[in-house]
Amino acid sequence: MIPTAIVKGAMGLIAGLYFKKAAGKKFSFLKAALLFVLCEAVMALGYFLAECIMYNAQTAAGAILPNLIQGVSGVVIGLVFSPVVLRVKEL
């Protein structure tokens, strides 16, 4: 649970810093795609490292494919919803 919080926190920090810098600018599909791929790479690597520590490298390697599938799903969903979310006015 703690490794997940650390990994997801790192992903959120990276994405948040980018979107804060990009606030008010035109949405770039390519930049968003690269950002999401970077965040998901952080997730896959972070989970791999955590599982190496908690279990062993062989067990961690077995989780790479499911983590990559989760990452690809996150990228696709993020790219579909980002333009909509960016149009929402701040409360």
N, C-alpha and C positions, 0 to 999 in steps of 0.2 A: 504494500500500500504506500509506504513512504517513497520507494523508488518511482512509482507511478506519479505521485504528486510532484516529485522533482522533475521528472521528464516532461510532464504536461505543463508544469510551470515554466520550464525553459522554452517550450514551444510557444506558449502564450506570450512570453516576454518578447521573443523574436517577432512574432506576428504583430503584437501591440506596438512595438517600436516602429515597425514599418508603417502600419496604418496611421499612427500618430504623425509621422513625417509626411505621409501622402494625403493627409486630410485636406479637403478642398480641391485637390487636383483630380484630373480626369482619371477614371478607373482604367488601369492597364491590365488587360487579360494576361499578357505574357509575364509581366512582373509578378502578378498574383500567383500565377502557376509556378514560377520559380520559387517564390516565397513558400508556397504550400509544400512543394517538393523538398525544400530545405527543412522545413519544420518536421515533415514526416521522416526524413533521413535522421534528424535528431532523435525522433521517437524510436525508430528501429535500432539505431546505435545505442541509445540509452537503455532500452530494454535488454539488448544483447549483453551489454556490460553488467547490468544489474543481475541478470540471470547467470552470468559467469560467476559472479561473486556469491550469489545465493545457492547455486547448484554446481554446474561445471560447464565447460565450453561445449561439450558434446550436446548436452541438454539444451543449452542456449541456442546452439546452431539449429536445433530442431524447431525452434520458435521463429526463425527468421522469416520463412515463407508466410505464416499467418500474420506476422507483424507487417510485412510488405503489402499483403492483401488489405489489411486494415488501413495502411498508409495510402494506397491507391484510392480506396473508397473515400477517405478523408479529403484527398485532393479533388476528386470529382465533385463531391458534395459541396466543398468549399467554393469551387469555381462556379457551380450552379447558383449558389445563394449569395455570393459576395456582391454582385451588382445590386441585388434587392436590398440587402442589409445596408449598403452604403447610401442608399436613397432615403433611408429612415432618418428623420430629423431627431436631433438630440432632444431629450426631454428636459 
